[in-house]
Amino acid sequence: MDGNRRQSQIANILARHVTGLKFININGVLEDMRAQGVIERHEFFGTIRKSDQKKLLFLQNIVPLRADKAFPALLDSLGKRGHIALAKSLHREIDFGVALRHFKSTFKDKSTLIDVNLFIDALAEKGVISVAQEIELKRKKTYNGKVDAVFFILFQRNPKPTFQTVVDIMSEMRREDIVLRLQQDLELLLDPIRPSAQSAQTETVDSEKRGNRHAAHSRKLELGVSSSEVIPQEESDEVDGKATVNSLLTRPREIFLLITVFVIVMALAALPISSSFV
């Protein structure tokens, strides 16, 4: 898939989901994409104060133009901002042609150069390219020229099996570093929707709370006490005090006797002491 075709594909995907995109946190998405280096600083500040409609139009224009980096960044941001359903709908439309683009970029990265002639031989052995194509490719004088020509052919093949074939060849060439990098790229492209750290932490806390409640309930059952009968210690003390007062209030005879005894005692204490006792 060449650049123009890839841009057209991404643009069509976004156009098919424009209704859903109208309801996203557009400011947050633009901020995330600026943080990931997809959108330049001047582009961000030149757009952020415009209407949501113009912001969305900017997003629809910029993502296809920078598809290799922008589309995965968009999916990642949508997932983080809570637009999970939309992100999954967009991600389902990604094909392995985009993943092959990542292979090409990796091969041209100076830190992951490969033996391109050996790669061409392996493609010929697996029947991905013809003998005539193999000869033509090896006539290219530069490394980048050979890589460009190889992927020009590969982009015309069925992308999914072609991608797997390239992965197999990299393993055979013992380039596990490239395999790992490409698998990570593919994982980002085809499974980018994960809960954010904050969501995961919230879920963990909720799970712990549920576990604590379950454990407490189990202990109550072991003691043969229903949950409604168990009262915390502080509440228990308060309840006991209230029960004592209520019990006295429901027995007026005892209260009358207590008051009478109290009055008699106080009266006796107030009498003068007789001299006969001296």
Beta strands, then each sheet from edge to edge (+ up, - down):
end
